[in-house]
Amino acid sequence: MRINKFLAEQGIASRRGADEIVAEGRITVNGKPATPGMDIGENDTVMLDGKILSHKVKYEYYILNKPKGCVCTVSDEKTERPRKTVMDLLPPGAGKVFPVGRLDYNTEGLLILTNDGELAFRLTAPRNEIPKTYVVRVEGPITPVQLNRVRAGVEIEKGVVTKKCKVNVIETDKAYTKMTVVLTEGKNREIRKMFEAVGKHVDFLKRTKLGDLTLTGLDRGACRKLTPEEVFYLKNL
C-alpha cells in the first residue's frame, strides 16, 4: 500500500495532505524517513511524529450540513486568530476524520467527513465525475445568453475552462435569480468564478446533494453518522 493511502486511511489527512506530511519528514518507516510514493506492508512500523500508527483502522463516516463561517480543514493554524473549523461540529466521541473535498468559508451545505481514504479518493477524483448539486443565488436577473455560457463551460482562469454543467432557474425577479447547478468536477471556488466570468455575483451558495445523497432532516450546523446503506451507496457511485 502506498504511504499516502495508508495515512489517509488513518484519518491523518487526505492523500495530497499525506504527501505533504511525508515531505516534511514527519513520517518514519522502520526507523527511517519515509519517501513520497513508497510502499509499505503490514509488518512495517510506521510512525508519525514519533508515535506508532496501527495498521488496523475502524472507518467512520459523517455527513455535515456545513454553515457559513467555518473552514473545511482539520485545523486553522495559518491565521493569528484560528477560525472555527468543520471539526468543531463533529459529535462527541468522533474519531480522527477529515473533510472530503472543500466548501469555502462562505459556502454552506453537504460535506462528508471520514477516515476512509479510498472513499475520499473515489468521491473527489475528477475522472469519476460524481455529480454535486448546488443552490445558487446571484444578484439581479440573468439572461439566457449568460446562462448558456455557464452551461457550455467558461474560462475561469487563464487556460482553465469548466466542463459543461446543468443549470436550471428556480425563481427570478429584479433583485435576484435563484438556480440549481449540477457539477461533475470540483475546482477551487468554481461556481463563484463561473458566474463572475459572465458578470454575475453569487451572494448565496449551498451544496444540497452528492449524487442522490441529500441533507434531508439535517439542520444547518448539524452532523450525523452515515447509515450503512448510505456508505454502500457512496462506495458504489
PyMOL commands that set and color helices and strands:
alter all, ss='L'
color gray80, all
select helices_A, chain A and resi 3-9+15-23+86-89+117-124+126-128+144-152+190-197+228-235
alter helices_A, ss='H'
color red, helices_A
select strands_A, chain A and resi 27-29+32-33+46-48+51-52+61-66+98-99+108-114+132-139+155-157+160-161+166-172+176-183+202-210+213-214+223-225
alter strands_A, ss='S'
color yellow, strands_A
deselect
rebuild
show_as cartoon
